[in-house]
Amino acid sequence: MRTSWAISAAAAVAVSMTAVLAGCTSTEAPAAESTASDPQATSSPALESGSDALAGVDSIVVSSAGLSLRDADSEVASIDLVGTTLDDALETLTQVLGAPRSSDVEAGSCVSAQTAWAWGDNTVIGTADALTDEGTLTFGTNQTSVETADGRTVRIETPTGAAVGDPVAPIADGLDASVKDTFDTVPEEERLSVVYDLARSDQVDGEWNPYGASVYSEKGVIEAIRGPGHIKSTC
């Protein structure tokens, strides 16, 4: 029995990483503790629509809890992806990234229909997908940064500063195998999925499935960042 993981066809429109689970069992649960933290992140004040602070955001940090919107090293706002409505999250991100385009995802194999909005090539926020808890928004990107209409560059990264195009080894090497899927069935592609900020690990039919913010890589290079969600599925 093996586990394998693949990006669904719908990911060409929205970063909806779909796992295909074909087996693998475990008898002991991994420790469900956060694997990444940022001591500089602070609780952000409530910001009204149109706040000038959001116009200075130059990075979005993706964690298992949500998105930290930062200007240099200072957090100016945050989006809690658990319990926040899509409209409210969209309003905040529009002030940071500009007007989005509609990017609905149709239902398919291992894919739930989603209402989603996108910026740049493929930076997407939307309603829950097949691997995301109900009531939790899903966010993902397969690009290093988004270029805004007013000439800014907003980088999208992990709490340790890694982004699409960076080596995955600094993240993967420091984490236990319980939060990884190494795809041994396709060694030539060197695929790897890693939950770098672990919220919990659920057990389904004897298989432990990590849940949190994750990166996906091929041939040692990060191809996408996504959070929060599972990296495996039984569909």
Disulfide bonds with the S-S distance in Angstrom:
Cys110-Cys235 1.75
